[in-house]
Amino acid sequence: MTAVTTAFDKAKAEDRAALVGYLPAGYPDKDTAIKSALAMTEAGADLIEVGLPYSDPLMDGPVIADAVYQSLRNGTRIADVLDTVQAIADAGTPAVVMTYWNPVDQYGVEAFARDLSNAGGSGLITPDLTPEESGDWPAVSDSYGLDRIFLVAPSSPEHRIEKITAASSGFVYAVSLMGITGTREALSDAAAGLVSRTRVHTKLPVAVGVGVSNRTQAAEVAGFADGVIVGSAFVRALGGASDGASAVQAVRELAAGLAQGVRRQ
Amino acid sequence: MESTAAEPDISPVPDTDGHFGIFGGKFAPESLMAALEQLAKEYEAARKDPEFTAELDRLLKDYAGRPTLLTEARRFGAEQAGGARILLKREDLAHTGSHKINNVLGQVLLTKRMGKTRVIAETGAGQHGVATATACALLGLDCVVYMGEEDTRRQALNVSRMRMLGAEVVPVKTGTRTLKDAMNDAFRDWVATVDNTHYCIGSVGGPHPFPMMVRDFQRVIGVEARRQVLEAEGRLPDAVVACVGGGSNAIGAFHAFIGDPGVRLIGCEAGGEGPGRTAATLSLGGPGVLHGMRTYILQDAEGQTLDTHSISAGLDYPGVGPEHSWLKDTGRAEYRSVSDDEAMAGFSALCKTEGIIPALESSHALAGAMTLGRELGPDALILVNLSGRGDKDVATASAYFGV
């Protein structure tokens, strides 16, 4: 039983979806990112996804791509990502790292798992790693008690959903639409179908991300999924603020609205 | 003669999951995995379908102008390459001016076969973009080409050509604004449009099946050259030399010779201005994951891709096709770094001794052949893949030489 499972169980016991908030470490600066993550949890986020800034984020749209580019230019290193995870975990909220595979590969899968575990992190979301290329990661994550969060997409055929859910732990990340991260006017109608196709193969919670940005969409997703993942909307709130304090406040307000959304009011 | 004239067996890589030893594979977003599986299946069916291969052969012959010539560069060899005999495989004479058309015709026919109506591509120097725009015009498909903003400036001629051919050219303003960023944006497009769109990757990189499929479509270069050299000389060359960015022309030139142990395979990478200002991935990088494949890449200790530099936009890329990584690690091929200045000397030498203006990319291979010729001496027979012509580069060359 990992902290991620506990967070989803708690939401389920309260008859609501879990709220998962994403932000990249080091954006707009390390300290503001940490304070924003803590504000998210205080406003009702159940789980935080800490983005590991990477030079070639090909699943990310301009909002997140620009933010991680700035974070890297600020000099963000993997140690800063782990510090961010530690601050969130110390505050009692589970934190997972969302990362493209090459930074983990270069750091060393075993070393990364060890250091993430020591920082109190709960697992990894891997947008460009599918089970067939995961190498040592399943065995290493098991030995450190970390969750492996793989993605399913509207285009995933049944045999892939079966393979991905079998390889996953903690929760399954369902990509709501065919496209990159970023806010959308309307929720994709593919999301509900994907969640039900996924549930055929697993008892794990299924959380929906990509293209979910406001309270109305959060409420809609909460109607059929176990978790609601919001990323670009938080990054945009951070980017639009004039200073650190107002950035944290903007994140807090957005998180509070989304937290009401997942309570299906 | 029989034994040398027979084409050697095709090498047994990649495996069914696209692995060349530890390299290659499919490190792609799940959203694309179904399309990659479909592509692998369709390609497998197409290559065994006599109708498909006949149509591709017809286009290569009647439209692209294959087989391309083999030209001996007598003055170049005598005066610039230590007296070695230099044979040029003239991909510069293929339609659109480079080897890129070989791959594009194959992939665009495959696009039609899959019932898709839109093709996207990344391009660095613009040669792959022009070839893609050309094939899409020929076969009536929509075409969008992603090109780094920096490259749209230094290869302006090719931007105009693509637009005249009816393609939309999207200048990419993210990251370093060169080829790798164009590839990122093409992947971003494809994730959202994969239902009706084929991503026509221009090099032997990306997730499986691209490295294998593009190699197979480019293989014609070496197959023709091997036959032509044997016919003309009665023996195989001592070495095959080609430039390597992503590595499609080099794999195309090398592949038919892999089973010939007496033929050295030498890839010339863009050394740029030296460490820190370079694109010499195999010479200076290490294994990692980029753009869907495990391969050598230029990266820092935490796996961030490094900025690259080359005077040639087509070689200005921090990765390389996984089969080259495999050929390097197995020792079958050698990779050398050629600096901007050496490449420009090769460019100038070919212009003035042979009356051929080569592409800056191909000039790296020419510079490599000059060095190799001096090492091997007058008895050597060296095949150089002249992958493209240099019209697109006259502005860069004029600025470099101050003329």
Interface residues (C-beta under 8 A of the other chain):
Chain A: Y54 S55 D56 P57 L58 M59 D60 G61 P62 A65 D66 Y69 L72 R77 I78 Y100 W101 N102 P103 V104 D105 Q106 Y107 P127 D128 L129 T130 E132 E133 F150 L151 V152 A153 P154 S155 S156 P157 R160 I164 V175 M178 G179 I180
Chain B: D17 G25 K26 F27 A28 P29 E30 S31 L32 M33 A34 A35 T174 G175 K180 N184 F187 R188 V191 A192 T193 V194 D195 G288 V289 L290 H291 G292 I297 Q299 A301 E302 G303 Q304 T305
